[in-house]
């Protein structure tokens, strides 16, 4: 049994990769079996990352202060590849005198922006993303009349002929079941501004769902099947992983970037997501429009997260919200809907085709009508 100081030292050595192979084996077993240890590791990484970012910001401010003091000095020397100007009435100094108020304001603006970025890093939300590079992955559908008519012939379809005339399917994404009584999880941006939402797969057919609650900052939406004939899903074969996974761990996802279910595999690339977002992983899995809201699993079939987007300027860099944040978010909404996170591990030890066979009935195409 270790005391708090020894535990903190172990966590620090673990995060810095300093444990021996035997220590690492024992520590991983501890981490997997003790949710409090997993949370302590996450907190340690968040704090150390925050100190690192703060140190970088402080160093930047010091460098800017040195530059400012040099330019204010009467002995200021401007050096260029072609000439040296040492006179206090040099053009550079004259320009500095004329525009130094604006320059100082610009420096202050840089520091203010840096502080804002630090605030979001400390908060862990990472909700503000550079939309030039970050790409959400709901799929826009231009022509769906043929598909709608085919669905109308399905006895499980709940779209009426009047609805066929009036509605236009705008987007599709992916979702997956989190309870046997009809709760489904997807990405918020998939169902944003929807007037009606349906989920479908080969086993279920198509049923209408309603939004129970959403969180834009985490990009999550919980849906509930809204159909009187719905009999429920069978018991979930997977569990939510509470601890944080490490870079290099093999992962796979299922989703609907096309009309049929598509499987892709890869690995975790980073503990953090886009621009250091601590609520997400970066993963090396090729994803496309339609994959948003899809589940991310480890080799044992544990749910690690939900696909949210990709970096369009970096090949193979995709992102997934961590299961720890998902489970915490669902728990906080227990007054709205008391959802019990699945905990069974029926996929452990099964080969990949067998895992997919069990999982595919719980993964759905999400169809959004605006």
C-alpha atoms as one frame of an Amber mdcrd trajectory, in Angstrom:
protein
   0.000   0.000   0.000   1.493   3.357  -0.975   0.930   6.764   0.590  -0.101
   9.837  -1.404   3.456  11.083  -1.946   4.590   7.710  -3.284   1.484   7.489
  -5.471   2.143  10.955  -6.915   5.749   9.973  -7.655   4.583   6.797  -9.409
   2.106   8.778 -11.531   4.800  11.283 -12.502   7.258   8.531 -13.451   4.496
   6.790 -15.409   3.603   9.935 -17.379   7.283  10.540 -18.130   7.821   6.938
 -19.284  10.321   6.185 -16.507   8.768   2.981 -15.062  10.554  -0.335 -15.556
   8.670  -2.979 -17.596   7.656  -4.823 -14.420   6.576  -1.604 -12.681   4.623
  -0.634 -15.792   2.822  -4.000 -15.868   1.772  -3.676 -12.207   0.842  -0.001
 -12.608  -1.337  -0.701 -15.693  -3.239  -3.374 -13.762  -3.791  -0.875 -10.962
  -4.911   1.811 -13.421  -7.395  -0.518 -15.139  -8.957  -1.699 -11.866  -9.078
   1.626 -10.020 -11.095   4.476 -11.616  -9.715   6.934  -9.034  -6.169   6.168
 -10.176  -7.198   6.712 -13.807  -8.723  10.074 -12.860  -5.583  11.018 -10.914
  -3.457  10.328 -14.006  -5.754  12.507 -16.139  -5.591  15.308 -13.570  -1.787
  15.075 -13.426  -1.495  15.351 -17.216  -3.899  18.287 -17.296  -1.957  20.144
 -14.587   1.484  19.479 -16.095   0.250  20.483 -19.562  -1.200  23.676 -18.088
   2.102  24.535 -16.358   3.990  23.864 -19.593   1.671  26.169 -21.557   1.915
  28.845 -18.855   5.723  28.631 -18.920   5.714  29.063 -22.698   3.441  32.107
 -22.417   5.665  33.607 -19.671   8.789  33.057 -21.757   7.117  34.777 -24.717
   6.227  37.793 -22.574   9.834  38.055 -21.325  11.194  37.969 -24.876   8.729
  40.646 -25.976   9.723  42.794 -22.976  13.422  42.530 -23.908  12.660  43.577
 -27.494  10.568  46.483 -26.207  13.334  47.691 -23.868  15.961  47.469 -26.607
  13.859  49.545 -28.977  13.262  52.173 -26.253  16.989  52.428 -25.517  18.935
  55.402 -26.901  21.711  52.964 -27.872  19.395  50.909 -30.053  21.288  49.330
 -32.950  19.498  47.997 -35.991  21.490  45.428 -37.931  20.698  44.355 -41.461
  22.637  42.127 -43.877  23.746  45.224 -45.832  24.369  48.001 -43.327  24.509
  49.006 -39.664  22.654  52.046 -38.370  23.744  53.296 -34.944  22.337  56.798
 -34.900  19.500  57.546 -32.525  17.743  59.370 -35.370  17.761  56.304 -37.632
  14.706  55.574 -39.697  13.963  52.510 -37.632  14.024  54.527 -34.414  11.938
  57.298 -35.936   9.373  54.763 -37.056   9.422  53.214 -33.594   8.814  56.599
 -31.965   5.975  57.300 -34.333   4.225  53.941 -34.067   5.310  52.541 -30.711
   1.845  53.027 -29.170   0.352  50.840 -31.879   3.207  48.356 -31.515   2.745
  48.070 -27.771  -0.987  47.597 -28.346  -0.211  44.819 -30.827   2.070  43.101
 -28.308  -0.661  43.412 -25.666  -3.130  41.877 -28.106  -0.796  38.938 -28.725
  -0.453  38.330 -24.999  -4.223  38.662 -24.513  -4.919  36.114 -27.226  -2.319
  33.794 -25.724  -3.999  34.147 -22.328  -7.375  33.326 -23.860  -5.929  30.200
 -25.447  -4.415  29.241 -22.100  -7.803  29.689 -20.432  -9.451  27.255 -22.821
  -6.586  24.785 -22.352  -6.987  24.973 -18.578 -10.749  24.523 -18.879 -10.185
  21.416 -20.965 -13.091  22.208 -23.268 -11.309  22.845 -26.505 -14.651  23.803
 -28.035 -13.331  26.689 -30.161 -11.642  25.191 -33.210  -9.926  26.714 -36.216
 -12.497  25.899 -38.851  -9.955  26.306 -41.635  -8.372  22.985 -40.627 -10.894
  21.228 -38.366 -13.573  19.443 -40.351 -16.769  17.980 -38.953 -17.866  14.749
 -40.558 -21.578  14.751 -41.195 -22.415  13.798 -44.755 -24.515  16.098 -46.909
 -27.122  14.330 -49.015 -28.251  16.019 -52.222 -30.666  13.540 -53.756 -32.551
  11.113 -51.520 -35.942  10.588 -53.208 -35.012   7.142 -54.496 -33.836   6.051
 -51.077 -36.892   7.500 -49.369 -39.246   5.555 -51.637 -37.375   2.349 -50.964
 -37.655   2.959 -47.233 -41.385   3.601 -47.516 -41.781   0.026 -48.718 -40.081
  -1.269 -45.596 -42.629  -2.202 -42.947 -40.380  -0.694 -40.290 -40.257   2.690
 -42.003 -42.135   5.416 -40.150 -42.060   8.137 -42.842 -45.512   8.811 -44.274
 -46.203   9.692 -47.909 -47.024  13.230 -46.862 -43.655  13.490 -45.148 -41.958
  12.236 -48.294 -43.378  15.203 -50.154 -42.440  17.775 -47.521 -39.114  16.723
 -46.035 -35.647  17.022 -47.448 -32.948  14.858 -45.936 -30.003  17.155 -45.349
 -27.313  15.187 -43.528 -26.334  11.750 -42.362 -23.955  10.647 -39.659 -23.457
   7.694 -37.334 -24.782   6.848 -33.877 -24.663   3.891 -31.513 -26.825   2.436
 -28.762 -25.902   3.072 -25.127 -28.882   1.326 -23.470 -31.173  -1.541 -24.402
 -34.282   0.644 -23.982 -33.513   2.936 -26.912 -30.970   5.607 -25.959 -28.486
   6.426 -28.723 -25.389   8.629 -28.760 -24.175  10.722 -31.696 -22.359  14.014
 -32.384 -24.147  17.274 -31.732 -23.179  18.741 -35.098 -24.883  15.817 -36.878
 -28.334  16.652 -35.462 -27.931  20.410 -35.077 -31.031  22.320 -36.297 -32.840
  19.078 -37.191 -36.632  19.090 -37.500 -36.803  15.280 -37.462 -34.235  12.509
 -36.981 -34.242   8.806 -37.866 -31.819   5.970 -37.211 -31.482   2.847 -39.308
 -29.439  -0.282 -39.831 -29.919  -3.708 -41.361 -31.500  -5.284 -38.287 -33.545
  -2.368 -36.966 -34.868  -1.006 -40.227 -35.715   2.641 -39.632 -37.257   4.331
 -36.599 -37.724   7.916 -35.552 -35.789   9.316 -32.597 -36.033  12.482 -30.532
 -33.311  14.570 -28.947 -33.083  14.096 -25.163 -30.199  16.491 -24.458 -27.138
  17.914 -26.193 -23.799  19.502 -25.357 -22.313  21.705 -28.059 -18.961  22.178
 -26.291 -18.350  18.407 -26.125 -20.138  17.872 -29.470 -22.442  15.211 -28.009
 -26.149  14.454 -28.419 -28.243  11.799 -26.673 -31.243  10.571 -28.666 -34.141
   8.280 -27.706 -36.173   6.022 -29.976 -39.643   7.556 -30.331 -41.704   4.711
 -31.767 -44.578   2.876 -30.042 -43.684  -0.369 -31.809 -40.072  -0.348 -30.665
 -39.315  -3.451 -28.567 -35.840  -2.446 -27.453 -32.303  -3.470 -28.342 -30.670
  -6.542 -26.916 -28.137  -6.027 -24.112 -25.087  -3.973 -25.051 -22.050  -6.250
 -25.630 -19.505  -3.510 -24.831 -18.485  -1.361 -21.875 -17.308   2.237 -21.537
 -13.607   2.436 -20.741 -13.143   4.767 -17.760  -9.359   5.160 -17.912  -7.351
   7.057 -20.538  -5.741   5.022 -23.322  -2.152   5.543 -24.389  -0.663   6.488
 -27.778   0.111   3.380 -29.811  -2.946   1.452 -28.630  -4.772  -0.268 -31.509
  -8.329   0.923 -32.113 -11.114   0.530 -34.663 -14.351   2.234 -35.600 -17.626
   1.469 -37.387 -19.610   4.096 -39.251 -21.691   5.149 -42.234 -19.647   7.287
 -44.631 -21.745   5.465 -47.271 -25.038   3.559 -47.255 -23.407   0.406 -45.854
 -21.554  -0.029 -42.566 -17.799   0.586 -42.962 -14.988  -0.688 -40.716 -11.651
   1.104 -40.241  -8.733   0.502 -37.883  -5.668   2.372 -36.678  -4.170   3.516
 -33.390  -4.240   6.352 -30.882  -1.758   9.040 -31.933  -1.967  11.481 -29.015
  -3.485  11.948 -25.586  -5.064  15.184 -26.808  -7.208  16.190 -29.769  -7.265
  19.196 -32.065  -5.067  22.058 -30.806  -4.435  20.261 -27.499  -8.092  19.551
 -26.664  -7.884  17.396 -23.514 -11.399  16.002 -23.972 -10.378  14.118 -27.131
  -7.797  11.770 -28.627  -6.031  12.185 -31.933  -6.261   8.895 -33.818  -4.673
   7.585 -37.017  -7.835   6.281 -38.678  -9.063   7.425 -42.106 -12.532   8.897
 -41.617 -14.901  10.627 -44.018 -18.147  12.634 -43.972 -20.733  10.362 -42.368
 -18.337   8.978 -39.728 -19.221  11.654 -37.151 -20.886  10.071 -34.125 -19.371
   6.638 -34.755 -18.002   4.567 -31.851 -14.278   4.042 -31.274 -13.315   0.662
 -29.747 -10.128  -0.923 -28.452  -9.032  -4.482 -29.250 -11.113  -5.851 -26.359
 -14.264  -4.177 -27.635 -14.341  -1.466 -24.962 -15.746   1.886 -26.049 -12.941
   4.490 -26.007 -14.757   7.427 -27.583 -16.909   8.893 -30.346 -15.618  10.135
 -33.718 -16.000  13.915 -34.005 -13.877  15.229 -36.884 -10.518  15.365 -38.608
  -7.719  17.758 -39.467  -8.085  18.493 -43.167  -4.526  19.834 -43.340  -2.895
  16.715 -41.838  -3.319  13.366 -43.563  -4.780  10.667 -41.310  -5.261  12.928
 -38.256  -8.734  12.307 -36.855 -10.294  13.027 -33.472 -12.587  11.284 -30.979
 -14.157  12.553 -27.746 -12.936  10.360 -24.863 -15.329   7.882 -23.236 -14.435
   9.274 -19.798 -15.900  12.665 -20.737 -18.931  10.971 -22.331 -19.734   8.928
 -19.214 -19.230  11.962 -16.952 -21.493  14.025 -19.196 -24.246  11.380 -19.191
 -23.997  11.028 -15.406 -24.440  14.788 -14.932 -27.685  14.609 -16.960 -29.201
  11.857 -14.782 -32.097  14.117 -13.743 -33.123  14.432 -17.404 -32.598  10.754
 -18.233 -31.230   8.221 -15.756 -28.991   6.260 -18.126 -26.910   3.340 -16.913
 -23.645   3.079 -18.841 -23.141  -0.446 -20.274 -20.562  -2.493 -18.401 -20.570
  -5.940 -20.015 -17.431  -7.193 -21.764 -18.782  -9.826 -24.153 -16.242  -8.983
 -26.863 -13.055  -9.699 -24.922 -11.008 -12.441 -26.570 -13.134 -12.569 -29.731
 -11.425 -12.057 -33.085 -12.232  -8.938 -35.082 -14.860 -10.443 -37.464 -16.711
 -11.903 -34.455 -16.561  -8.533 -32.657 -17.952  -6.693 -35.687 -20.738  -9.257
 -36.059 -21.886  -8.528 -32.492 -21.405  -4.767 -32.749 -23.043  -3.988 -36.083
 -26.612  -4.275 -34.754 -25.882  -1.446 -32.278 -24.421   1.049 -34.782 -26.821
   3.141 -36.874 -26.946   5.601 -39.715 -28.382   8.845 -38.362 -30.577  10.661
 -40.900 -31.356  14.318 -40.322 -34.185  16.255 -41.950 -34.232  20.058 -41.859
